[in-house]
Amino acid sequence: MSSSKTQVNGPRQFLAFRLGGLDYALDFDKVQELRPLQALERFSSEGEIISGVVVSRGVIMPIVDMRIAFGPRPPQHDPLTDVIILKLSSCVMGMVVDGVTDIVSLTLEQIEPIAGAGAVDYLVGLGEVDGRRLIVVDIDKLMSIRKIQFGARQAA
């Protein structure tokens, strides 16, 4: 068995985090660093989901509050609120979550497709680690900006 085949089929590391009472996981290779929300210097704030622009180690980046994007509750910062600094294919940005829990290892065989989620391209599937179910997301696709074509939205 070649080493590249082992790497594809072997376990990969994922960062597990909580958001709106659910457990999620993203590819650990996309994580640049973890920071407490209070440790970031905010110098601009706008909108609801884009909660502003921050500086982390001299890098200016947008910060997205996923707590608002994934639920209607207002953001309440507590000591467990974390920011995951992501190194995406298109940029570096921060993502505010309820809290980072741990780093887990999953093989591709351990990630099951989510029934009925075929149209949602950022959902990779469901993984299970130690009896805990994780929603595995493709963070590049989740954070990409999509243009909505005119007329694509229809009135209900």
N, C-alpha and C positions, 0 to 999 in steps of 0.2 A: 504494500500500500504506500503510495507516495505521500510526502509530507503535505503537499497542497490539498490532497484529498482528505487527509486527517484534519487539517485546519478547517475545511468547509464543513465536515461532518462532526467534528469534535465540539466540545462545549465552548460557548462564547460568553463573555461577561456582559451583564446588563445592570444598569443602575435602576434600583427600585425606588419608587416614590409614591406618596399618598396625595390624592387630589379629590376633594369632594367625597370622602369616605371610601374611595376605591383605590386599589393598588395598581400602579402602572409600572412599566419597565421600558427603558430605551437603551440602545446600543451604547455601551460604556466608551467605545472609541470616539463617540461624538461629544464626550464630556471634557471640557477644558479644566474646569475647577468648580468647587462648591463654595458658596459664601453665604453667611447669614444675611438676611435682608438689610439689617441695620448697618452692616459693614460697608455697604456700597454708598458712594457719594452721588446723590441724585441732584442734577442741576437743571432738569427740565421735566415737566409733568404735563401730560396731555391725554385726552381720551380716557376710555374706561379700560379697554383691554391692553392697549399700549400705555403702560403706566409711566412712561417717560424715558429719559436717557440717563445712563449712569456711567461712571468711570470706574474701571477695575484694573488696577496695575497699569495705569496710563492709557488704557484702551477705552474709547468712547463707544458705547453700544446701546441699542434699544433694549428695553426690558418689557417682556410680555407677562401680564398677570394671568396665569392660566386658571387661577381660582375664580376669576370673573368669567373667563371664556367657557369654563366647564360647569358653571352653576350660577344661579341668580343671587347668591348670598353676597353681601358686601365684604370687601377684604378686611379682615381683622388681623393685624400683625401680632404675632406672639413670638416667644423665643424659638419656637420650632419652625417658623417660616423660613424656608431656604430658597436660595437662588441657584439654579443650575446654569453655569456659564457653558454655552454650547458652541462648538466649532462646527458649523454646518458647511455644506459645500459652497454656499453663496455668501456667508457672513459669519460674524461672531455676535451672539446675542444672549441675553439673560432670560430665564424662564422662572417665574415665581411659582412655587408649589407649597402645599401645606407642610410637607416635610420629606426629606430623603430618609429612607429606612435602611437600605443596605445594598451590597453588590451581590448579585446572584449569577450562577452559571446555568445556562440552558443550552441544550442541543436543539437543532432545527426540528428533530423528531418530537421533542417535548412541547413544541408550539403548535397548537391545533388551530385551524381556521375558525373564525367566528361566523356562525350561521347567520345569513342575511346581511352580512357586512361587506359584500362584494363591491358595492358602489362606493364604499369609503376606503380610498386607497391608502390612507395612513395607518389603518389597523392591520398589523401583521398577524395577530392571533392571540390566543390565550395560552399562557404557560403556567405550569404548576410546580412550585418549589416548597417542599416541606408542608404540604397541605394548604398552602396559600396560592390563590389564583391571581395571576398578573395579566393585565391587558398590555400586550406588547405593541408599541407604536413605532412607526418609522418617523423619526423626529424631523428629518429633512422634508418629507412630504407634509407633515403636520404644520410645520412652520413656513412652508412656501406660500407665497402670495399668489392667489389665483384670480385672474380677471373673469368677471361674470359677463357673459355676452348679453348685449341689449336684447330684451325680450325673453331671456331665459327664465325669469321669474314670472310666474303666473298667479293671478289672484285666485284665492281659494273659493 
